[in-house]
Each structure stands twice: as structure tokens, then as C-alpha cells.
Amino acid sequence: MKAEWIDLCRCDGFRIDGNFVEVIFANERRQRVCIEDQADAYRLFSVAARAAKLGDLANPALVAWERNRSLSLMGLRVDECGRMIGEAWIPKAGLTAEEFQLYVRTVALECDRFEFQLTGRDVE
């Protein structure tokens, strides 16, 4: 149910827009995280780089793999559209607002960081 995750997102620095949470960082950068309500879990994902920007990389999947070695709670991958996305799955059982917000912020932060390192801009 959509209302359940919306209730978990009520905090400073989060703005809800449909199925998205826009995370606003202290430095005014922003990143949108999509929330998909699955049966027993939430899937969170955000676009770190569009396919056109990944064309500058020799092997985007290898870049994601190398980066994932140092990440916790989420991972990066190249999706079916050729974009680099950050993704996390959170089981609903026993989920607290603090946990949910931590996952949303982590996905947003890592995608924003990758985007900035690749492009030098705040696009997503």
C-alpha cells in the first residue's frame, strides 16, 4: 500500500512526488528515488547515469561491479535501458521509519555521488 511507505518518509529533506521521493541534501543537490511496493518488500532505485553518459565508459558493468565492492545496503547495475541505477530491496517485516529513511538516503547519496563523478552535474 502506497500510504505505508509515504508514512515512513515523513521527515526533513524528503519530498514525495507520486512514486518518487526527492532527497534534498544539505548542499542543495537533489536525487529522486523511485519506490516500488512489492508484496513483501519495497524496491528502491534511482538513476545514477543515463545510457548516453555511460557511453564514455569502456565497461559500465565492470565499473558497477568494482563500485559495489565498497557499497553497503545497495548496489549499482546497468539496467535493461542501458542506465546505471542504484537499487535496494527492503523487507517490510519489522521495518521502521528510521531504517526506511536510511535506505532511501543511501540509494540517493550513492547515485548522486556516481552521477557527479561521471558528469560533474546534478541531473537526476
Secondary structure, 3 states (H helix, E strand, C coil): CHHHHHHHCCCCCEEEECCEEEEECCCCCEEEEEEEECCCEEEEEEEEECHHHHCCCCCHHHHHHHHHCCCCCCEEEECCCCCEEEEEEEECCCCCHHHHHHHHHHHHHHHHHHHHHHHCCCCC
